[in-house]
C-alpha cells in the first residue's frame, strides 16, 4: 500500500472508532515492548473470534478524541522493526505482520 492508501485506511479506522480489533494510542517513546505485546495479543485474539483477517494497533492517534497527534515511538526504523522479534519472543507464538509508518499532515502515525 502507498501513503494515500494508508491515509484512507486511517480515516476509515478513525471513523469506525475503537472496537475489539482497533486500538488507538499516542504511543510515546516510553511505550514498552511488553505492553505492545499485550495489545497485539489481545487484538489478535479479538480478530480471530469473528474470523477477521487482522486487528490494528495505531500509534499517533489520541484514543479519546480520535485526533491525529503524531508519535515519536521508535523513530529509528531498525529499532521499530526490532519490535516484531521482541513481541514474538514475548508471546512465544505470534507477532504482527507488518509495521507501516504514515507521514500524516498532523504527525507521524505507526500502524501495527
N, CA, C and O atoms as a GROMACS GRO file, in nm:
protein
  448
    1UNK      N    1   0.084  -0.118   0.000
    1UNK     CA    2   0.000   0.000   0.000
    1UNK      C    3   0.089   0.125   0.000
    1UNK      O    4   0.197   0.126   0.059
    2UNK      N    5   0.043   0.228  -0.066
    2UNK     CA    6   0.117   0.353  -0.065
    2UNK      C    7   0.061   0.446   0.044
    2UNK      O    8  -0.035   0.412   0.112
    3UNK      N    9   0.123   0.562   0.059
    3UNK     CA   10   0.083   0.656   0.164
    3UNK      C   11  -0.065   0.696   0.151
    3UNK      O   12  -0.134   0.706   0.252
    4UNK      N   13  -0.112   0.717   0.031
    4UNK     CA   14  -0.252   0.757   0.012
    4UNK      C   15  -0.346   0.646   0.059
    4UNK      O   16  -0.449   0.673   0.121
    5UNK      N   17  -0.312   0.522   0.031
    5UNK     CA   18  -0.395   0.410   0.075
    5UNK      C   19  -0.395   0.398   0.227
    5UNK      O   20  -0.498   0.366   0.287
    6UNK      N   21  -0.281   0.425   0.290
    6UNK     CA   22  -0.276   0.421   0.436
    6UNK      C   23  -0.353   0.537   0.497
    6UNK      O   24  -0.412   0.522   0.605
    7UNK      N   25  -0.354   0.652   0.432
    7UNK     CA   26  -0.435   0.763   0.481
    7UNK      C   27  -0.583   0.728   0.474
    7UNK      O   28  -0.659   0.758   0.566
    8UNK      N   29  -0.624   0.664   0.366
    8UNK     CA   30  -0.763   0.619   0.353
    8UNK      C   31  -0.796   0.517   0.461
    8UNK      O   32  -0.901   0.524   0.523
    9UNK      N   33  -0.705   0.421   0.484
    9UNK     CA   34  -0.725   0.322   0.588
    9UNK      C   35  -0.737   0.389   0.724
    9UNK      O   36  -0.828   0.357   0.802
   10UNK      N   37  -0.647   0.482   0.754
   10UNK     CA   38  -0.651   0.552   0.883
   10UNK      C   39  -0.782   0.627   0.899
   10UNK      O   40  -0.844   0.621   1.005
   11UNK      N   41  -0.826   0.696   0.795
   11UNK     CA   42  -0.954   0.768   0.802
   11UNK      C   43  -1.068   0.671   0.832
   11UNK      O   44  -1.156   0.701   0.913
   12UNK      N   45  -1.065   0.554   0.769
   12UNK     CA   46  -1.168   0.452   0.793
   12UNK      C   47  -1.163   0.402   0.938
   12UNK      O   48  -1.267   0.392   1.004
   13UNK      N   49  -1.043   0.371   0.987
   13UNK     CA   50  -1.030   0.321   1.124
   13UNK      C   51  -1.077   0.426   1.224
   13UNK      O   52  -1.144   0.393   1.323
   14UNK      N   53  -1.043   0.553   1.200
   14UNK     CA   54  -1.086   0.660   1.290
   14UNK      C   55  -1.237   0.677   1.286
   14UNK      O   56  -1.300   0.697   1.390
   15UNK      N   57  -1.296   0.670   1.168
   15UNK     CA   58  -1.442   0.690   1.157
   15UNK      C   59  -1.519   0.576   1.223
   15UNK      O   60  -1.632   0.595   1.270
   16UNK      N   61  -1.459   0.458   1.225
   16UNK     CA   62  -1.524   0.342   1.287
   16UNK      C   63  -1.504   0.337   1.438
   16UNK      O   64  -1.567   0.258   1.509
   17UNK      N   65  -1.413   0.425   1.488
   17UNK     CA   66  -1.381   0.433   1.630
   17UNK      C   67  -1.308   0.309   1.675
   17UNK      O   68  -1.275   0.222   1.594
   18UNK      N   69  -1.282   0.301   1.803
   18UNK     CA   70  -1.214   0.184   1.856
   18UNK      C   71  -1.315   0.070   1.873
   18UNK      O   72  -1.433   0.094   1.898
   19UNK      N   73  -1.268  -0.049   1.859
   19UNK     CA   74  -1.352  -0.165   1.880
   19UNK      C   75  -1.263  -0.278   1.926
   19UNK      O   76  -1.152  -0.256   1.975
   20UNK      N   77  -1.311  -0.398   1.910
   20UNK     CA   78  -1.235  -0.514   1.952
   20UNK      C   79  -1.109  -0.534   1.868
   20UNK      O   80  -1.013  -0.595   1.915
   21UNK      N   81  -1.109  -0.482   1.746
   21UNK     CA   82  -0.993  -0.508   1.659
   21UNK      C   83  -0.917  -0.382   1.619
   21UNK      O   84  -0.831  -0.388   1.531
   22UNK      N   85  -0.948  -0.269   1.684
   22UNK     CA   86  -0.874  -0.145   1.658
   22UNK      C   87  -0.847  -0.077   1.792
   22UNK      O   88  -0.937  -0.061   1.874
   23UNK      N   89  -0.724  -0.038   1.812
   23UNK     CA   90  -0.685   0.032   1.935
   23UNK      C   91  -0.596   0.150   1.898
   23UNK      O   92  -0.497   0.134   1.827
   24UNK      N   93  -0.633   0.268   1.945
   24UNK     CA   94  -0.554   0.389   1.921
   24UNK      C   95  -0.475   0.423   2.047
   24UNK      O   96  -0.527   0.416   2.158
   25UNK      N   97  -0.350   0.460   2.028
   25UNK     CA   98  -0.264   0.503   2.138
   25UNK      C   99  -0.178   0.619   2.087
   25UNK      O  100  -0.144   0.626   1.969
   26UNK      N  101  -0.143   0.707   2.179
   26UNK     CA  102  -0.049   0.812   2.140
   26UNK      C  103   0.088   0.750   2.118
   26UNK      O  104   0.164   0.798   2.033
   27UNK      N  105   0.122   0.645   2.191
   27UNK     CA  106   0.244   0.568   2.166
   27UNK      C  107   0.370   0.649   2.178
   27UNK      O  108   0.450   0.655   2.085
   28UNK      N  109   0.390   0.709   2.292
   28UNK     CA  110   0.512   0.785   2.314
   28UNK      C  111   0.635   0.696   2.320
   28UNK      O  112   0.625   0.574   2.318
   29UNK      N  113   0.750   0.758   2.328
   29UNK     CA  114   0.878   0.686   2.329
   29UNK      C  115   0.887   0.588   2.446
   29UNK      O  116   0.958   0.489   2.437
   30UNK      N  117   0.815   0.615   2.555
   30UNK     CA  118   0.822   0.528   2.672
   30UNK      C  119   0.731   0.406   2.665
   30UNK      O  120   0.727   0.329   2.761
   31UNK      N  121   0.659   0.386   2.556
   31UNK     CA  122   0.569   0.271   2.543
   31UNK      C  123   0.654   0.145   2.537
   31UNK      O  124   0.740   0.134   2.449
   32UNK      N  125   0.633   0.052   2.627
   32UNK     CA  126   0.720  -0.065   2.638
   32UNK      C  127   0.686  -0.174   2.536
   32UNK      O  128   0.573  -0.184   2.489
   33UNK      N  129   0.786  -0.254   2.505
   33UNK     CA  130   0.764  -0.369   2.415
   33UNK      C  131   0.671  -0.469   2.479
   33UNK      O  132   0.593  -0.535   2.409
   34UNK      N  133   0.678  -0.483   2.611
   34UNK     CA  134   0.587  -0.574   2.681
   34UNK      C  135   0.443  -0.533   2.667
   34UNK      O  136   0.355  -0.616   2.643
   35UNK      N  137   0.417  -0.404   2.683
   35UNK     CA  138   0.282  -0.351   2.667
   35UNK      C  139   0.237  -0.367   2.522
   35UNK      O  140   0.121  -0.398   2.495
   36UNK      N  141   0.328  -0.344   2.429
   36UNK     CA  142   0.298  -0.364   2.287
   36UNK      C  143   0.254  -0.507   2.262
   36UNK      O  144   0.155  -0.531   2.193
   37UNK      N  145   0.326  -0.602   2.319
   37UNK     CA  146   0.291  -0.744   2.304
   37UNK      C  147   0.154  -0.775   2.361
   37UNK      O  148   0.079  -0.854   2.303
   38UNK      N  149   0.119  -0.714   2.474
   38UNK     CA  150  -0.013  -0.737   2.534
   38UNK      C  151  -0.124  -0.689   2.442
   38UNK      O  152  -0.224  -0.758   2.423
   39UNK      N  153  -0.106  -0.571   2.386
   39UNK     CA  154  -0.208  -0.518   2.294
   39UNK      C  155  -0.219  -0.602   2.168
   39UNK      O  156  -0.329  -0.632   2.122
   40UNK      N  157  -0.105  -0.642   2.112
   40UNK     CA  158  -0.106  -0.724   1.991
   40UNK      C  159  -0.176  -0.856   2.018
   40UNK      O  160  -0.255  -0.903   1.936
   41UNK      N  161  -0.146  -0.917   2.131
   41UNK     CA  162  -0.208  -1.043   2.168
   41UNK      C  163  -0.360  -1.029   2.181
   41UNK      O  164  -0.435  -1.110   2.127
   42UNK      N  165  -0.404  -0.926   2.251
   42UNK     CA  166  -0.547  -0.904   2.269
   42UNK      C  167  -0.617  -0.878   2.136
   42UNK      O  168  -0.724  -0.932   2.111
   43UNK      N  169  -0.556  -0.794   2.052
   43UNK     CA  170  -0.616  -0.764   1.922
   43UNK      C  171  -0.622  -0.887   1.833
   43UNK      O  172  -0.720  -0.909   1.762
   44UNK      N  173  -0.517  -0.968   1.836
   44UNK     CA  174  -0.515  -1.091   1.755
   44UNK      C  175  -0.626  -1.186   1.800
   44UNK      O  176  -0.694  -1.246   1.718
   45UNK      N  177  -0.642  -1.200   1.930
   45UNK     CA  178  -0.748  -1.287   1.981
   45UNK      C  179  -0.885  -1.235   1.943
   45UNK      O  180  -0.972  -1.313   1.902
   46UNK      N  181  -0.906  -1.106   1.956
   46UNK     CA  182  -1.036  -1.046   1.922
   46UNK      C  183  -1.066  -1.056   1.773
   46UNK      O  184  -1.181  -1.076   1.734
   47UNK      N  185  -0.964  -1.041   1.689
   47UNK     CA  186  -0.984  -1.052   1.545
   47UNK      C  187  -1.014  -1.197   1.506
   47UNK      O  188  -1.092  -1.222   1.414
   48UNK      N  189  -0.952  -1.290   1.575
   48UNK     CA  190  -0.969  -1.432   1.543
   48UNK      C  191  -1.111  -1.481   1.572
   48UNK      O  192  -1.164  -1.564   1.499
   49UNK      N  193  -1.173  -1.431   1.677
   49UNK     CA  194  -1.306  -1.480   1.717
   49UNK      C  195  -1.410  -1.465   1.606
   49UNK      O  196  -1.479  -1.563   1.575
   50UNK      N  197  -1.424  -1.347   1.543
   50UNK     CA  198  -1.522  -1.336   1.435
   50UNK      C  199  -1.463  -1.369   1.297
   50UNK      O  200  -1.530  -1.349   1.195
   51UNK      N  201  -1.340  -1.418   1.293
   51UNK     CA  202  -1.278  -1.456   1.166
   51UNK      C  203  -1.226  -1.338   1.086
   51UNK      O  204  -1.215  -1.348   0.963
   52UNK      N  205  -1.193  -1.228   1.151
   52UNK     CA  206  -1.137  -1.112   1.082
   52UNK      C  207  -0.992  -1.140   1.047
   52UNK      O  208  -0.922  -1.208   1.122
   53UNK      N  209  -0.944  -1.089   0.932
   53UNK     CA  210  -0.806  -1.118   0.892
   53UNK      C  211  -0.700  -1.043   0.972
   53UNK      O  212  -0.583  -1.082   0.970
   54UNK      N  213  -0.739  -0.935   1.044
   54UNK     CA  214  -0.639  -0.858   1.118
   54UNK      C  215  -0.706  -0.765   1.217
   54UNK      O  216  -0.825  -0.735   1.209
   55UNK      N  217  -0.623  -0.721   1.311
   55UNK     CA  218  -0.659  -0.613   1.401
   55UNK      C  219  -0.555  -0.503   1.383
   55UNK      O  220  -0.450  -0.527   1.322
   56UNK      N  221  -0.582  -0.386   1.434
   56UNK     CA  222  -0.490  -0.274   1.417
   56UNK      C  223  -0.460  -0.208   1.550
   56UNK      O  224  -0.551  -0.173   1.625
   57UNK      N  225  -0.333  -0.190   1.577
   57UNK     CA  226  -0.286  -0.106   1.686
   57UNK      C  227  -0.225   0.016   1.618
   57UNK      O  228  -0.132   0.003   1.538
   58UNK      N  229  -0.278   0.134   1.650
   58UNK     CA  230  -0.239   0.256   1.580
   58UNK      C  231  -0.178   0.354   1.680
   58UNK      O  232  -0.246   0.398   1.773
   59UNK      N  233  -0.053   0.388   1.660
   59UNK     CA  234   0.015   0.488   1.742
   59UNK      C  235   0.011   0.622   1.670
   59UNK      O  236   0.028   0.630   1.548
   60UNK      N  237  -0.012   0.728   1.748
   60UNK     CA  238  -0.013   0.862   1.691
   60UNK      C  239  -0.152   0.919   1.680
   60UNK      O  240  -0.172   1.026   1.622
   61UNK      N  241  -0.252   0.848   1.736
   61UNK     CA  242  -0.391   0.894   1.737
   61UNK      C  243  -0.439   0.889   1.882
   61UNK      O  244  -0.430   0.785   1.947
   62UNK      N  245  -0.491   1.000   1.931
   62UNK     CA  246  -0.544   1.005   2.068
   62UNK      C  247  -0.670   0.920   2.076
   62UNK      O  248  -0.761   0.934   1.994
   63UNK      N  249  -0.675   0.831   2.175
   63UNK     CA  250  -0.787   0.736   2.181
   63UNK      C  251  -0.920   0.801   2.218
   63UNK      O  252  -1.024   0.749   2.177
   64UNK      N  253  -0.921   0.910   2.291
   64UNK     CA  254  -1.048   0.971   2.330
   64UNK      C  255  -1.103   1.068   2.225
   64UNK      O  256  -1.224   1.071   2.200
   65UNK      N  257  -1.015   1.144   2.163
   65UNK     CA  258  -1.061   1.245   2.067
   65UNK      C  259  -1.056   1.199   1.922
   65UNK      O  260  -1.118   1.261   1.834
   66UNK      N  261  -0.985   1.091   1.895
   66UNK     CA  262  -0.962   1.041   1.760
   66UNK      C  263  -0.882   1.138   1.674
   66UNK      O  264  -0.886   1.130   1.551
   67UNK      N  265  -0.811   1.228   1.736
   67UNK     CA  266  -0.729   1.325   1.663
   67UNK      C  267  -0.591   1.267   1.637
   67UNK      O  268  -0.532   1.202   1.724
   68UNK      N  269  -0.540   1.291   1.518
   68UNK     CA  270  -0.403   1.252   1.488
   68UNK      C  271  -0.313   1.350   1.561
   68UNK      O  272  -0.318   1.471   1.538
   69UNK      N  273  -0.230   1.296   1.651
   69UNK     CA  274  -0.142   1.380   1.732
   69UNK      C  275   0.006   1.352   1.702
   69UNK      O  276   0.093   1.425   1.748
   70UNK      N  277   0.032   1.249   1.625
   70UNK     CA  278   0.169   1.211   1.593
   70UNK      C  279   0.233   1.133   1.706
   70UNK      O  280   0.189   1.140   1.821
   71UNK      N  281   0.337   1.060   1.674
   71UNK     CA  282   0.409   0.982   1.774
   71UNK      C  283   0.559   0.988   1.747
   71UNK      O  284   0.604   1.000   1.633
   72UNK      N  285   0.633   0.980   1.856
   72UNK     CA  286   0.779   0.974   1.846
   72UNK      C  287   0.827   0.831   1.875
   72UNK      O  288   0.946   0.808   1.892
   73UNK      N  289   0.734   0.737   1.880
   73UNK     CA  290   0.769   0.599   1.913
   73UNK      C  291   0.870   0.543   1.813
   73UNK      O  292   0.841   0.531   1.694
   74UNK      N  293   0.986   0.509   1.862
   74UNK     CA  294   1.093   0.445   1.785
   74UNK      C  295   1.102   0.499   1.643
   74UNK      O  296   1.070   0.430   1.546
   75UNK      N  297   1.146   0.621   1.632
   75UNK     CA  298   1.159   0.685   1.501
   75UNK      C  299   1.267   0.622   1.415
   75UNK      O  300   1.265   0.637   1.292
   76UNK      N  301   1.359   0.553   1.475
   76UNK     CA  302   1.462   0.479   1.401
   76UNK      C  303   1.400   0.348   1.350
   76UNK      O  304   1.350   0.268   1.429
   77UNK      N  305   1.403   0.327   1.218
   77UNK     CA  306   1.336   0.210   1.158
   77UNK      C  307   1.388   0.078   1.214
   77UNK      O  308   1.308  -0.013   1.236
   78UNK      N  309   1.517   0.066   1.237
   78UNK     CA  310   1.570  -0.060   1.288
   78UNK      C  311   1.516  -0.091   1.427
   78UNK      O  312   1.483  -0.206   1.456
   79UNK      N  313   1.508   0.009   1.512
   79UNK     CA  314   1.452  -0.012   1.646
   79UNK      C  315   1.304  -0.047   1.637
   79UNK      O  316   1.255  -0.133   1.710
   80UNK      N  317   1.233   0.018   1.547
   80UNK     CA  318   1.091  -0.009   1.529
   80UNK      C  319   1.071  -0.151   1.477
   80UNK      O  320   0.986  -0.225   1.527
   81UNK      N  321   1.148  -0.189   1.378
   81UNK     CA  322   1.137  -0.322   1.319
   81UNK      C  323   1.173  -0.432   1.420
   81UNK      O  324   1.119  -0.543   1.413
   82UNK      N  325   1.262  -0.402   1.513
   82UNK     CA  326   1.300  -0.499   1.616
   82UNK      C  327   1.182  -0.537   1.705
   82UNK      O  328   1.185  -0.641   1.770
   83UNK      N  329   1.079  -0.453   1.708
   83UNK     CA  330   0.960  -0.487   1.788
   83UNK      C  331   0.895  -0.617   1.743
   83UNK      O  332   0.839  -0.689   1.825
   84UNK      N  333   0.903  -0.649   1.614
   84UNK     CA  334   0.843  -0.774   1.566
   84UNK      C  335   0.903  -0.893   1.638
   84UNK      O  336   0.830  -0.982   1.682
   85UNK      N  337   1.035  -0.896   1.652
   85UNK     CA  338   1.102  -1.007   1.718
   85UNK      C  339   1.076  -1.004   1.868
   85UNK      O  340   1.057  -1.108   1.930
   86UNK      N  341   1.075  -0.884   1.927
   86UNK     CA  342   1.051  -0.873   2.071
   86UNK      C  343   0.912  -0.923   2.107
   86UNK      O  344   0.895  -0.990   2.208
   87UNK      N  345   0.812  -0.890   2.026
   87UNK     CA  346   0.676  -0.937   2.052
   87UNK      C  347   0.670  -1.089   2.034
   87UNK      O  348   0.607  -1.158   2.114
   88UNK      N  349   0.734  -1.140   1.931
   88UNK     CA  350   0.737  -1.285   1.910
   88UNK      C  351   0.801  -1.356   2.028
   88UNK      O  352   0.750  -1.457   2.076
   89UNK      N  353   0.913  -1.303   2.076
   89UNK     CA  354   0.980  -1.363   2.191
   89UNK      C  355   0.894  -1.354   2.316
   89UNK      O  356   0.896  -1.446   2.399
   90UNK      N  357   0.820  -1.245   2.331
   90UNK     CA  358   0.736  -1.226   2.449
   90UNK      C  359   0.610  -1.309   2.448
   90UNK      O  360   0.564  -1.353   2.554
   91UNK      N  361   0.552  -1.332   2.331
   91UNK     CA  362   0.429  -1.410   2.323
   91UNK      C  363   0.457  -1.558   2.301
   91UNK      O  364   0.377  -1.643   2.339
   92UNK      N  365   0.570  -1.588   2.240
   92UNK     CA  366   0.607  -1.726   2.215
   92UNK      C  367   0.542  -1.789   2.094
   92UNK      O  368   0.578  -1.900   2.056
   93UNK      N  369   0.446  -1.720   2.032
   93UNK     CA  370   0.378  -1.786   1.922
   93UNK      C  371   0.341  -1.697   1.804
   93UNK      O  372   0.316  -1.748   1.695
   94UNK      N  373   0.337  -1.566   1.822
   94UNK     CA  374   0.297  -1.483   1.709
   94UNK      C  375   0.351  -1.341   1.726
   94UNK      O  376   0.400  -1.303   1.832
   95UNK      N  377   0.341  -1.266   1.617
   95UNK     CA  378   0.375  -1.125   1.616
   95UNK      C  379   0.287  -1.059   1.512
   95UNK      O  380   0.198  -1.124   1.457
   96UNK      N  381   0.308  -0.932   1.484
   96UNK     CA  382   0.228  -0.865   1.382
   96UNK      C  383   0.291  -0.886   1.246
   96UNK      O  384   0.410  -0.914   1.233
   97UNK      N  385   0.208  -0.872   1.143
   97UNK     CA  386   0.255  -0.896   1.006
   97UNK      C  387   0.354  -0.790   0.961
   97UNK      O  388   0.464  -0.822   0.917
   98UNK      N  389   0.315  -0.666   0.973
   98UNK     CA  390   0.397  -0.557   0.922
   98UNK      C  391   0.382  -0.435   1.012
   98UNK      O  392   0.291  -0.426   1.094
   99UNK      N  393   0.474  -0.344   0.994
   99UNK     CA  394   0.469  -0.213   1.059
   99UNK      C  395   0.465  -0.110   0.946
   99UNK      O  396   0.550  -0.110   0.858
  100UNK      N  397   0.366  -0.024   0.952
  100UNK     CA  398   0.350   0.077   0.848
  100UNK      C  399   0.363   0.214   0.912
  100UNK      O  400   0.299   0.242   1.014
  101UNK      N  401   0.445   0.300   0.854
  101UNK     CA  402   0.462   0.436   0.902
  101UNK      C  403   0.398   0.530   0.802
  101UNK      O  404   0.432   0.530   0.683
  102UNK      N  405   0.306   0.609   0.851
  102UNK     CA  406   0.235   0.706   0.768
  102UNK      C  407   0.279   0.846   0.809
  102UNK      O  408   0.270   0.883   0.926
  103UNK      N  409   0.325   0.922   0.714
  103UNK     CA  410   0.362   1.062   0.738
  103UNK      C  411   0.240   1.148   0.713
  103UNK      O  412   0.227   1.212   0.609
  104UNK      N  413   0.151   1.149   0.813
  104UNK     CA  414   0.025   1.223   0.806
  104UNK      C  415   0.053   1.373   0.822
  104UNK      O  416   0.152   1.411   0.884
  105UNK      N  417  -0.032   1.456   0.767
  105UNK     CA  418  -0.015   1.602   0.777
  105UNK      C  419  -0.012   1.649   0.922
  105UNK      O  420   0.051   1.751   0.953
  106UNK      N  421  -0.078   1.577   1.012
  106UNK     CA  422  -0.083   1.616   1.152
  106UNK      C  423   0.019   1.543   1.240
  106UNK      O  424   0.022   1.563   1.361
  107UNK      N  425   0.102   1.460   1.180
  107UNK     CA  426   0.206   1.392   1.256
  107UNK      C  427   0.226   1.250   1.209
  107UNK      O  428   0.146   1.195   1.134
  108UNK      N  429   0.335   1.192   1.256
  108UNK     CA  430   0.372   1.055   1.220
  108UNK      C  431   0.278   0.955   1.288
  108UNK      O  432   0.250   0.966   1.408
  109UNK      N  433   0.229   0.859   1.210
  109UNK     CA  434   0.140   0.755   1.260
  109UNK      C  435   0.203   0.620   1.229
  109UNK      O  436   0.253   0.597   1.119
  110UNK      N  437   0.201   0.530   1.328
  110UNK     CA  438   0.254   0.396   1.309
  110UNK      C  439   0.140   0.297   1.323
  110UNK      O  440   0.069   0.297   1.424
  111UNK      N  441   0.123   0.214   1.222
  111UNK     CA  442   0.016   0.113   1.224
  111UNK      C  443   0.078  -0.025   1.232
  111UNK      O  444   0.157  -0.064   1.147
  112UNK      N  445   0.040  -0.098   1.336
  112UNK     CA  446   0.083  -0.237   1.354
  112UNK      C  447  -0.033  -0.327   1.317
  112UNK      O  448  -0.021  -0.449   1.324
   0.00000   0.00000   0.00000
